[in-house]
Amino acid sequence: MIENIIISFIVLLYGLVIGSFLNVCIYRIPIGKSVVGGRSYCPHCDTLIPWYLNIPVFSYLFLRGRCKNCRGLISPVYPAVELLNGILYLIVWFTYGLSLESAFLAMLLSVLIVVSFIDWQKRVISNKLVVFLLGLSVLHGVYQSVYFGAAWYTWVIGFFAASVPLFFLSLFFPDGLGGEDIKLMAAAGLFMGPPVLLALFLGSLYAGLTALLLITVKKGSLKSEIPFGPFLSLGIFTAMIFGGQIFLFAVPV
């Protein structure tokens, strides 16, 4: 019991730290800056942030959401990303335990966080993130094949299972679907295999319900555009973590 609490704390802490790096990616990738070079700085006054004021979540609370130098407001997105990544890492640990599969899934979810926040803010999915996800998916497929004897063609099926339907839909609804969404689901399908179809269904369901909610509260209309990437990412997460339970519920034995 105590051991599990200690491990959970370490996993959460690690997730928060990685979440801090994800904030760097979310800010720098859209403007073409390197995510590995240079220290963090205040976007208002360009003052470099010392390490002791760059502690995930806690620094934001300690500074009350303001830069220590210029008192400019710090976006709540920063602690939200850190906390979200930490919570997702905990969910992965509770679901898969400490394993290489957990490490792969944690990296997948971290990439999806970056994809989601950039797409929500900028309405674009970076090709660099898709390429990284493709590389991660190939490594995951090799791992699954070598250690568990998984058939290689399942990943190929996953690559095309969701991306091909999205491609044909984009021909009829060019303003509703972008090529970035298709590439994202192709890369995710290479990681997941055929269950990517469940991810696509759930992502579409989440997007549809959100659009309906926005129309209901008069915050949007039938012509309003919402980014699809965050909902696809949420669908992928749901399918990866709860896919087994969903299938058992849908098809009782």
C-alpha positions in Angstrom: 0.0 0.0 0.0 2.7 2.5 1.0 4.8 1.4 -1.9 1.9 2.1 -4.4 1.4 5.6 -2.8 5.1 6.4 -3.2 5.2 5.1 -6.8 2.0 7.1 -7.6 3.6 10.3 -6.2 6.7 9.7 -8.3 4.7 9.1 -11.4 2.6 12.2 -10.8 5.7 14.3 -10.2 7.3 13.0 -13.3 4.2 13.8 -15.3 4.2 17.3 -14.0 7.8 17.8 -15.0 7.1 16.5 -18.5 4.1 18.7 -18.6 6.3 21.7 -18.0 8.2 20.7 -21.1 5.0 20.3 -23.1 4.2 23.9 -22.3 7.4 24.8 -24.0 6.4 22.8 -27.0 2.9 24.3 -27.2 4.4 27.8 -27.1 7.4 27.4 -29.4 6.4 24.9 -32.1 3.8 27.2 -33.7 6.4 30.0 -34.0 9.1 27.8 -35.3 11.4 28.0 -32.3 13.5 25.1 -30.9 12.0 23.3 -28.0 15.4 22.0 -26.7 17.5 25.2 -26.6 17.2 28.2 -24.4 15.7 28.8 -21.0 12.1 29.6 -20.3 11.2 33.3 -20.2 8.3 35.6 -19.5 6.3 36.2 -22.7 5.6 39.8 -21.5 8.9 41.2 -20.4 11.3 38.5 -21.8 12.9 38.0 -18.4 14.5 34.6 -17.9 12.7 32.5 -15.3 15.0 31.0 -12.7 14.6 27.3 -11.9 13.1 27.9 -8.5 10.3 29.9 -10.1 9.7 27.3 -12.8 8.4 24.5 -10.6 5.3 22.9 -12.2 2.0 24.0 -10.8 3.5 25.2 -7.5 5.3 28.2 -9.0 2.0 29.4 -10.6 0.2 29.1 -7.3 3.1 30.8 -5.4 3.3 33.7 -7.8 -0.5 33.9 -7.9 -0.5 33.7 -11.7 1.7 36.7 -12.3 5.3 37.2 -13.5 7.6 38.1 -10.5 9.3 40.8 -12.6 6.7 42.6 -14.6 3.5 41.3 -12.8 2.1 40.3 -16.2 -0.6 37.6 -16.1 0.6 34.0 -16.6 -1.9 32.0 -18.6 -3.7 29.3 -16.5 -3.0 27.0 -19.5 0.5 26.4 -18.1 -0.5 24.7 -14.8 -3.5 23.1 -16.6 -1.2 21.3 -19.1 1.2 20.2 -16.3 -1.6 18.9 -14.1 -3.4 17.2 -17.0 -0.2 15.4 -18.0 0.4 14.3 -14.4 -3.1 13.0 -14.1 -2.9 11.1 -17.4 0.4 9.5 -16.3 -1.3 8.4 -13.1 -4.2 6.9 -15.1 -1.7 5.0 -17.3 0.2 3.7 -14.2 -3.1 2.5 -12.6 -4.1 0.8 -15.9 -0.9 -0.8 -17.2 1.4 -0.6 -14.2 5.1 0.1 -14.5 6.0 -1.3 -17.9 7.4 -0.4 -21.3 3.8 -0.3 -22.6 3.1 2.4 -20.0 6.1 4.4 -21.2 4.9 4.2 -24.8 1.3 5.2 -23.9 2.5 8.0 -21.7 4.6 9.5 -24.6 1.6 9.1 -26.9 -0.7 11.0 -24.6 1.9 13.7 -24.0 2.1 14.2 -27.8 -1.7 14.4 -28.0 -1.8 17.1 -25.3 0.6 19.2 -27.4 -1.4 18.5 -30.6 -4.7 19.4 -28.8 -3.6 22.7 -27.3 -1.9 23.9 -30.4 -4.9 22.9 -32.6 -7.3 24.6 -30.2 -5.2 27.8 -30.1 -3.9 28.0 -33.7 -6.2 25.7 -35.7 -3.3 23.7 -37.0 -1.6 20.3 -36.3 2.1 20.4 -36.7 3.6 18.0 -39.2 6.6 17.6 -36.8 4.4 16.2 -34.1 2.8 13.8 -36.6 6.2 12.6 -37.8 7.3 12.1 -34.1 4.1 10.2 -33.5 4.8 8.0 -36.6 8.3 7.2 -35.3 6.9 6.4 -31.8 4.2 4.2 -33.4 6.8 2.2 -35.4 8.9 1.6 -32.3 5.7 0.5 -30.4 4.8 -1.9 -33.2 8.3 -3.4 -33.1 8.1 -3.8 -29.4 4.7 -5.5 -29.5 5.8 -7.8 -32.3 9.1 -8.9 -30.7 7.9 -9.3 -27.1 4.2 -10.4 -27.6 4.2 -11.8 -31.1 1.7 -9.3 -32.4 1.1 -9.5 -36.1 2.7 -6.6 -38.0 -0.3 -6.3 -40.4 -2.6 -5.2 -37.5 -0.6 -1.9 -37.4 -0.9 -1.5 -41.1 -4.7 -2.0 -40.9 -4.8 0.6 -38.1 -2.8 3.0 -40.3 -5.5 3.0 -43.0 -8.6 2.1 -40.9 -9.5 5.6 -39.8 -7.4 7.8 -42.2 -9.0 6.4 -45.4 -12.6 7.1 -44.3 -11.5 10.6 -43.2 -9.8 11.1 -46.5 -13.0 10.3 -48.5 -15.1 12.5 -46.1 -12.7 15.4 -46.7 -13.5 15.1 -50.4 -17.2 15.9 -49.7 -16.6 18.2 -46.8 -13.3 20.0 -47.5 -14.1 22.9 -45.1 -14.9 20.5 -42.3 -11.9 18.2 -42.3 -8.2 19.0 -42.8 -5.3 17.0 -44.0 -3.7 17.3 -40.5 -6.6 15.3 -38.9 -6.2 12.5 -41.5 -2.4 12.3 -40.8 -3.0 12.4 -37.1 -5.4 9.4 -37.2 -3.0 7.5 -39.6 -0.2 7.9 -37.1 -2.4 7.0 -34.2 -3.8 4.0 -36.1 -0.2 2.8 -36.6 0.1 2.8 -32.8 -3.3 1.4 -31.9 -4.2 -1.0 -34.7 -7.9 -1.5 -35.6 -9.2 0.0 -32.3 -8.4 3.3 -33.9 -11.9 3.0 -35.4 -13.4 3.2 -31.9 -11.2 6.3 -31.3 -12.5 7.9 -34.4 -16.1 7.2 -33.5 -15.6 8.5 -29.9 -13.7 11.6 -31.2 -16.5 12.4 -33.6 -19.1 11.8 -30.9 -17.3 14.2 -28.5 -17.0 16.9 -31.3 -20.7 16.5 -32.2 -21.9 16.8 -28.6 -19.6 19.8 -28.0 -20.9 21.6 -31.1 -24.5 20.8 -30.0 -23.8 22.2 -26.6 -22.3 25.4 -28.0 -25.4 25.9 -30.2 -27.7 25.2 -27.2 -26.0 27.9 -25.1 -25.8 30.2 -28.1 -22.0 30.2 -28.2 -21.9 28.9 -31.7 -24.0 28.0 -34.8 -24.1 25.3 -37.5 -21.5 27.3 -39.4 -19.1 27.6 -36.4 -15.8 25.9 -36.7 -14.2 23.9 -33.9 -10.8 22.2 -34.1 -11.1 18.4 -34.5 -7.7 17.5 -33.1 -8.5 17.8 -29.4 -11.6 15.6 -29.8 -9.7 13.0 -31.8 -7.1 13.0 -29.1 -9.7 12.5 -26.4 -11.2 9.6 -28.5 -7.7 8.0 -28.8 -7.2 8.3 -25.0 -10.6 6.8 -24.3 -10.1 3.9 -26.6 -6.6 3.2 -25.3 -7.7 3.2 -21.6 -11.3 2.1 -21.6 -11.6 0.4 -25.0 -11.8 -3.1 -23.5 -14.6 -2.2 -21.1 -16.5 -0.4 -23.9 -16.3 -3.5 -26.1 -17.5 -5.7 -23.3 -20.4 -3.4 -22.5 -21.4 -3.2 -26.2 -21.1 -6.9 -26.8 -21.9 -8.8 -23.6 -20.6 -12.3 -23.3 
